[in-house]
């Protein structure tokens, strides 16, 4: 009786082949996205030019609001603790 030929074993791609494919995909992605990065850089720079001065202006305003709100909050807390309403009641 003739013997059946031994089946060849196809293990699929090796780790090195898969790594080569992944590196090719990464390289293609970088090549495809590079024009987008070139277009985005001027927008990011302009956004920084606008936002940095606004942030620098907002810091003193925030500090001023913080300093001025402390006395208001203390007075409001003291009025509530003493049982007086925080706002005058208008009788009509």
C-alpha beads as a LAMMPS data file, in Angstrom:
LAMMPS data file: protein, C-alpha beads

92 atoms
91 bonds

1 atom types
1 bond types

-500.0 500.0 xlo xhi
-500.0 500.0 ylo yhi
-500.0 500.0 zlo zhi

Masses

1 110.0

Atoms # bond

1 1 1 0.000 0.000 0.000
2 1 1 1.449 3.335 -0.935
3 1 1 2.116 5.693 1.909
4 1 1 0.465 9.076 1.937
5 1 1 2.855 11.955 1.501
6 1 1 3.664 13.757 4.675
7 1 1 1.724 16.961 4.954
8 1 1 3.856 20.020 4.730
9 1 1 3.549 22.245 7.709
10 1 1 2.938 25.909 6.937
11 1 1 3.477 27.808 10.151
12 1 1 2.563 31.136 8.602
13 1 1 4.734 34.200 8.705
14 1 1 7.667 34.325 11.047
15 1 1 8.161 36.994 13.662
16 1 1 10.749 38.702 11.487
17 1 1 8.355 38.848 8.532
18 1 1 5.574 40.275 10.706
19 1 1 7.965 42.871 12.142
20 1 1 8.990 43.885 8.618
21 1 1 5.326 44.316 7.673
22 1 1 4.646 46.432 10.748
23 1 1 7.669 48.624 10.043
24 1 1 6.525 49.066 6.440
25 1 1 3.061 50.122 7.659
26 1 1 4.563 52.605 10.117
27 1 1 6.785 54.049 7.417
28 1 1 3.828 54.405 5.067
29 1 1 1.764 56.076 7.790
30 1 1 4.506 58.573 8.509
31 1 1 4.896 59.312 4.812
32 1 1 1.145 59.833 4.466
33 1 1 0.807 62.045 7.577
34 1 1 3.897 64.187 7.026
35 1 1 2.065 66.752 4.852
36 1 1 -0.573 67.101 7.565
37 1 1 2.099 67.862 10.173
38 1 1 3.576 70.507 7.888
39 1 1 0.145 72.147 7.590
40 1 1 -0.556 71.937 11.336
41 1 1 2.657 73.582 12.559
42 1 1 1.724 77.152 11.526
43 1 1 -1.679 76.752 13.185
44 1 1 -0.110 75.534 16.404
45 1 1 2.360 78.434 16.394
46 1 1 -0.395 80.998 15.791
47 1 1 -2.517 79.444 18.514
48 1 1 0.421 79.729 20.904
49 1 1 0.988 83.343 19.932
50 1 1 -2.642 84.142 20.770
51 1 1 -3.119 81.973 23.862
52 1 1 0.089 82.776 25.735
53 1 1 -0.642 86.518 26.057
54 1 1 -4.256 85.790 27.013
55 1 1 -3.091 83.399 29.704
56 1 1 -0.607 85.980 30.974
57 1 1 -3.424 88.534 31.175
58 1 1 -5.739 86.076 32.922
59 1 1 -3.322 85.369 35.794
60 1 1 -3.468 88.860 37.371
61 1 1 -7.241 88.994 36.886
62 1 1 -7.648 85.624 38.589
63 1 1 -5.440 86.731 41.478
64 1 1 -7.431 89.958 41.868
65 1 1 -10.721 88.054 41.929
66 1 1 -9.319 85.610 44.486
67 1 1 -8.110 88.404 46.764
68 1 1 -11.336 90.402 46.518
69 1 1 -13.624 87.408 47.023
70 1 1 -12.127 86.459 50.415
71 1 1 -13.652 89.392 52.375
72 1 1 -17.028 88.848 50.698
73 1 1 -17.038 85.160 51.602
74 1 1 -15.976 85.872 55.197
75 1 1 -18.721 88.469 55.690
76 1 1 -21.323 86.157 54.169
77 1 1 -20.260 83.292 56.442
78 1 1 -20.383 85.525 59.532
79 1 1 -23.859 86.800 58.643
80 1 1 -25.165 83.274 58.192
81 1 1 -23.607 82.138 61.439
82 1 1 -25.258 84.971 63.382
83 1 1 -28.617 84.037 61.933
84 1 1 -29.119 87.161 59.870
85 1 1 -30.013 86.655 56.229
86 1 1 -27.267 87.306 53.763
87 1 1 -29.546 89.586 51.744
88 1 1 -32.015 92.073 53.127
89 1 1 -35.602 90.888 52.930
90 1 1 -37.839 93.232 50.995
91 1 1 -41.335 93.515 52.446
92 1 1 -43.794 94.576 49.843

Bonds

1 1 1 2
2 1 2 3
3 1 3 4
4 1 4 5
5 1 5 6
6 1 6 7
7 1 7 8
8 1 8 9
9 1 9 10
10 1 10 11
11 1 11 12
12 1 12 13
13 1 13 14
14 1 14 15
15 1 15 16
16 1 16 17
17 1 17 18
18 1 18 19
19 1 19 20
20 1 20 21
21 1 21 22
22 1 22 23
23 1 23 24
24 1 24 25
25 1 25 26
26 1 26 27
27 1 27 28
28 1 28 29
29 1 29 30
30 1 30 31
31 1 31 32
32 1 32 33
33 1 33 34
34 1 34 35
35 1 35 36
36 1 36 37
37 1 37 38
38 1 38 39
39 1 39 40
40 1 40 41
41 1 41 42
42 1 42 43
43 1 43 44
44 1 44 45
45 1 45 46
46 1 46 47
47 1 47 48
48 1 48 49
49 1 49 50
50 1 50 51
51 1 51 52
52 1 52 53
53 1 53 54
54 1 54 55
55 1 55 56
56 1 56 57
57 1 57 58
58 1 58 59
59 1 59 60
60 1 60 61
61 1 61 62
62 1 62 63
63 1 63 64
64 1 64 65
65 1 65 66
66 1 66 67
67 1 67 68
68 1 68 69
69 1 69 70
70 1 70 71
71 1 71 72
72 1 72 73
73 1 73 74
74 1 74 75
75 1 75 76
76 1 76 77
77 1 77 78
78 1 78 79
79 1 79 80
80 1 80 81
81 1 81 82
82 1 82 83
83 1 83 84
84 1 84 85
85 1 85 86
86 1 86 87
87 1 87 88
88 1 88 89
89 1 89 90
90 1 90 91
91 1 91 92
